[in-house]
C-alpha cells in the first residue's frame, strides 16, 4: 500500500504550497491567468523524469498524455478564478470536498473501480471530514451559514466536476502506459496549453506586466513554491498510478488538516500576511473533522 504514503506526503507538501500561495497571491501575482500561465510553463520541468525510466513514443500514448495534460489547465484556471472572486479559505476546501465525490462516480462507471467494504467506509468518513472542514458555522445565524455554503459550493462545483474528469482520465493514461511516460507527456500537454493564455492581448498585458513588477524576493518565493508544488504533484500522480484514484482523492481532507495547522502556527508570527481567526465552535468543528479524517486514514492503513 505504498500509494498511501506517497499520497500523504503529497498532501503535506501541497499544504505548504497553498500556504505560500496565500502570500504570493496577496503580494505578487493576484490574477488567475498569470498564475495558471506560469504553472503551465513550469510543467516543462516534468520532462526531466524522462531520464529515470522508459518513455513510450507510440502515437496513441503521446496524444492521450498531451490531451489529458492540456485538459488539466481548464479546471486549474476555473479553480483560481473562483478563489480570486470568492473566499480563498473556503473555495479550496469546497473543491477538495466535492472532487472525491465526482471522482468516485466517474471511476465507478468508466474505470470499473470497485472498493472493498472497509474502503467504502473509509471513503465516506474521509469525505465527511473534508466537508466538515469546509463548512463553517459561526454564531446562531444558521440560515446565513447555509446561504454562504451554497454560494461557495455553486462556484466550486464546476471546478470539482472538471477535476473529477481529469483524475479519471489521468488514471486511464497510467493504466495504459507506465508512470514515467504518462507523467512526461501530460506535463508536456500542460506546458503547450499554457501558451493559449497568451492569445488574448489583455492576458499578455497581465502576464508580462505583473511579471515585470515582481520583486526579487517574491520571485524567489514563487520559484521555490512551484518547485515544491511540482514535487507534490509528481507524488500525487505516482500515488494515483499505483493505487485507487477514488481513495487517493478522498484523502484530500488531509491536505486541509495540514493547512489548518500551518496557518494557525504561522499566523502568530506573520499576522500581517496570514491570519486565522477561529472561534471555539469553529475550532470544535475542525477538531471533529480532523478526528474523522484520522479515523478514515487509520481504516485504510489497516
C-alpha positions in Angstrom: 0.0 0.0 0.0 2.9 2.3 -0.9 0.5 4.7 -2.7 -1.0 5.6 0.7 2.3 7.1 2.0 3.0 8.9 -1.3 -0.5 10.4 -1.1 0.1 11.6 2.5 3.5 13.2 1.6 1.9 14.8 -1.5 -0.9 16.4 0.6 1.6 17.6 3.2 3.7 19.3 0.6 0.6 20.7 -1.1 -0.5 22.3 2.2 2.9 24.1 2.2 2.4 25.4 -1.3 -1.2 26.5 -0.6 0.2 28.5 2.4 2.8 30.1 0.2 0.0 30.8 -2.4 -1.7 32.9 0.2 1.4 35.1 0.5 2.1 35.2 -3.3 -1.4 35.9 -4.5 -1.7 38.7 -1.9 1.6 40.3 -2.7 2.7 39.4 -6.2 0.6 37.5 -8.7 -3.1 38.0 -7.8 -4.5 37.3 -11.3 -5.6 33.7 -12.0 -4.4 33.9 -15.7 -0.9 34.9 -14.6 -0.7 32.1 -12.0 -2.0 29.4 -14.4 0.3 30.5 -17.2 3.4 30.1 -15.1 2.2 26.9 -13.6 1.8 25.5 -17.1 5.2 26.8 -18.3 6.9 25.3 -15.3 5.3 22.0 -16.2 8.1 21.7 -18.7 10.4 20.7 -15.9 8.4 17.4 -15.6 10.3 16.3 -18.7 13.4 15.6 -16.5 11.5 12.4 -15.5 12.3 11.0 -18.9 15.8 10.3 -17.7 14.5 8.0 -14.9 12.6 5.4 -16.9 11.2 4.3 -20.3 9.1 6.7 -22.3 6.6 5.5 -24.9 6.8 7.2 -28.3 3.7 5.4 -29.6 1.3 8.0 -31.2 -1.7 7.0 -29.1 0.3 7.3 -25.8 1.6 10.8 -26.8 -1.7 12.1 -27.9 -3.5 10.7 -24.8 -1.0 12.2 -22.4 -0.8 15.6 -24.1 -4.5 15.9 -24.3 -5.1 15.0 -20.6 -2.3 17.3 -19.5 -3.8 20.1 -21.6 -7.2 19.5 -20.1 -5.7 19.9 -16.6 -5.3 23.6 -17.3 -9.0 24.1 -17.6 -10.1 23.1 -14.0 -7.0 24.7 -12.7 -7.9 28.1 -14.2 -11.5 27.8 -13.1 -10.3 27.0 -9.5 -8.0 30.0 -9.4 -10.8 32.2 -10.9 -13.2 31.0 -8.1 -10.5 31.6 -5.5 -9.8 35.1 -6.9 -13.5 36.1 -6.9 -14.6 34.5 -3.6 -13.2 33.5 -0.2 -10.0 31.6 -0.9 -10.1 29.9 2.5 -13.4 28.3 1.7 -13.3 27.7 -2.1 -10.2 25.5 -1.9 -11.7 23.1 0.7 -15.0 23.1 -1.0 -13.4 21.9 -4.3 -11.4 19.4 -2.2 -14.6 18.1 -0.6 -16.5 17.8 -3.9 -13.8 16.4 -6.2 -13.6 12.9 -4.5 -17.4 12.6 -5.0 -17.1 13.2 -8.7 -14.0 11.0 -9.0 -15.8 8.1 -7.2 -18.7 8.3 -9.6 -16.6 8.6 -12.8 -14.2 5.9 -11.7 -17.1 3.6 -10.9 -18.7 3.9 -14.3 -15.6 4.5 -16.6 -12.8 2.6 -14.8 -14.9 -0.1 -13.3 -13.2 0.6 -10.0 -14.8 -1.1 -7.0 -14.0 -0.6 -3.3 -14.0 -3.2 -0.6 -16.4 -2.6 2.4 -13.7 -1.1 4.6 -12.5 1.1 1.8 -16.1 2.3 1.2 -16.4 3.1 4.9 -13.0 4.9 4.9 -14.1 6.9 1.8 -17.3 8.1 3.4 -15.6 9.1 6.6 -12.8 11.0 4.7 -15.3 12.9 2.5 -17.4 13.8 5.6 -14.3 15.1 7.3 -13.4 17.1 4.2 -16.9 18.6 4.1 -16.8 19.4 7.8 -13.6 21.3 7.3 -15.1 23.3 4.5 -18.5 24.2 6.1 -18.1 26.9 8.7 -20.8 27.8 11.1 -20.3 30.8 13.4 -22.9 32.0 15.8 -26.6 31.2 15.6 -27.3 32.5 12.0 -27.9 29.1 10.5 -29.8 30.5 7.5 -26.9 32.8 6.6 -24.4 30.0 7.1 -26.4 27.7 4.7 -26.6 30.5 2.1 -22.9 31.2 2.3 -22.2 27.4 2.0 -24.5 27.2 -1.1 -22.8 30.2 -2.7 -19.3 28.7 -2.3 -20.5 25.3 -3.4 -22.0 26.7 -6.5 -18.8 28.4 -7.7 -16.7 25.4 -6.7 -18.8 22.7 -8.3 -17.7 23.2 -11.9 -14.0 23.1 -10.9 -14.6 19.9 -8.9 -16.6 18.3 -11.7 -13.7 19.0 -14.2 -11.1 17.9 -11.7 -13.1 14.6 -11.3 -12.9 14.1 -15.1 -9.2 14.9 -15.2 -8.2 12.5 -12.4 -10.1 9.6 -14.0 -8.6 10.4 -17.4 -5.2 10.6 -15.7 -5.7 7.1 -14.2 -6.6 5.8 -17.7 -3.3 7.2 -19.0 -1.4 5.4 -16.3 -3.4 2.2 -16.8 -2.3 2.0 -20.5 1.2 3.5 -20.1 3.9 3.4 -17.4 4.1 6.2 -14.9 7.2 7.9 -16.2 6.0 8.0 -19.8 2.5 9.1 -18.8 3.8 11.9 -16.5 6.2 13.2 -19.1 3.5 13.5 -21.8 0.9 15.0 -19.5 3.4 17.6 -18.3 4.2 18.5 -21.9 0.5 18.9 -22.6 0.1 21.4 -19.7 3.2 23.3 -20.9 1.9 23.6 -24.5 -1.7 24.6 -23.4 -0.3 27.4 -21.2 0.6 29.4 -24.3 -3.1 29.5 -25.2 -3.4 32.1 -22.3 -1.2 34.4 -24.4 -3.7 34.7 -27.3 -5.9 37.5 -25.8 -4.0 40.7 -25.7 -5.3 41.6 -22.3 -3.9 38.4 -20.9 -0.4 39.2 -22.4 -0.5 42.6 -20.7 -1.4 41.0 -17.4 1.2 38.2 -17.6 4.2 40.2 -18.7 3.1 43.4 -16.9 2.8 41.8 -13.5 6.0 39.8 -14.0 8.0 43.0 -14.5 6.9 44.4 -11.2 7.6 41.2 -9.3 10.1 41.9 -6.5 13.3 39.7 -6.5 12.5 38.2 -3.1 8.9 37.3 -4.1 10.3 35.9 -7.4 12.5 33.5 -5.4 9.5 32.6 -3.3 7.4 31.9 -6.4 10.2 29.7 -7.8 10.6 27.8 -4.6 6.8 27.3 -4.2 6.4 26.0 -7.7 9.3 23.6 -7.1 7.6 22.2 -4.0 4.3 22.1 -5.9 5.9 20.2 -8.8 7.3 17.5 -6.3 3.9 17.3 -4.6 2.1 16.9 -8.0 4.5 14.2 -9.1 3.9 12.3 -5.8 0.2 12.6 -6.2 0.4 11.3 -9.8 2.5 8.4 -8.6 0.0 7.6 -5.9 -2.8 7.6 -8.5 -0.7 5.4 -10.8 -0.1 2.8 -8.0 -3.5 2.8 -6.2 -7.1 3.7 -6.3 -7.8 7.1 -7.8 -11.0 7.3 -5.7 -9.2 6.7 -2.4 -6.3 9.0 -3.2 -8.7 11.8 -3.9 -10.8 11.0 -0.8 -7.6 11.8 1.2 -7.7 15.5 0.1 -9.2 16.4 3.5 -5.8 15.6 5.0 -4.3 18.5 3.0 -6.6 20.9 4.8 -5.6 19.4 8.2 -2.0 20.2 7.4 -3.0 23.6 6.0 -5.0 24.4 9.2 -2.0 23.6 11.4 0.4 25.6 9.2 -1.8 28.7 9.1 -2.7 28.7 12.8 1.0 28.4 13.7 2.4 30.9 11.2 -0.4 33.4 11.7 1.1 34.1 15.2 4.4 35.0 13.6 3.2 36.7 10.4 -0.3 38.1 11.3 0.0 40.8 8.6 0.2 38.1 5.9 -1.5 35.1 7.4 -4.4 35.2 9.8 -6.8 32.5 11.0 -9.5 33.8 13.4 -11.1 30.7 14.8 -14.0 30.7 17.3 -14.5 28.0 19.9 -17.3 26.5 17.9 -15.3 26.5 14.7 -12.3 25.0 16.5 -14.5 22.2 17.9 -15.8 21.6 14.4 -12.3 21.5 12.9 -11.2 19.0 15.6 -14.1 16.7 14.8 -13.2 16.9 11.1 -9.6 16.1 12.0 -10.7 13.1 14.1 -12.9 11.8 11.2 -10.1 12.2 8.7 -7.7 10.4 11.0 -10.2 7.6 11.5 -10.6 7.3 7.8 -6.9 7.1 7.2 -6.5 4.5 10.0 -9.1 2.3 8.4 -7.3 2.5 5.0 -4.0 1.7 6.7 -5.2 -1.4 8.3 
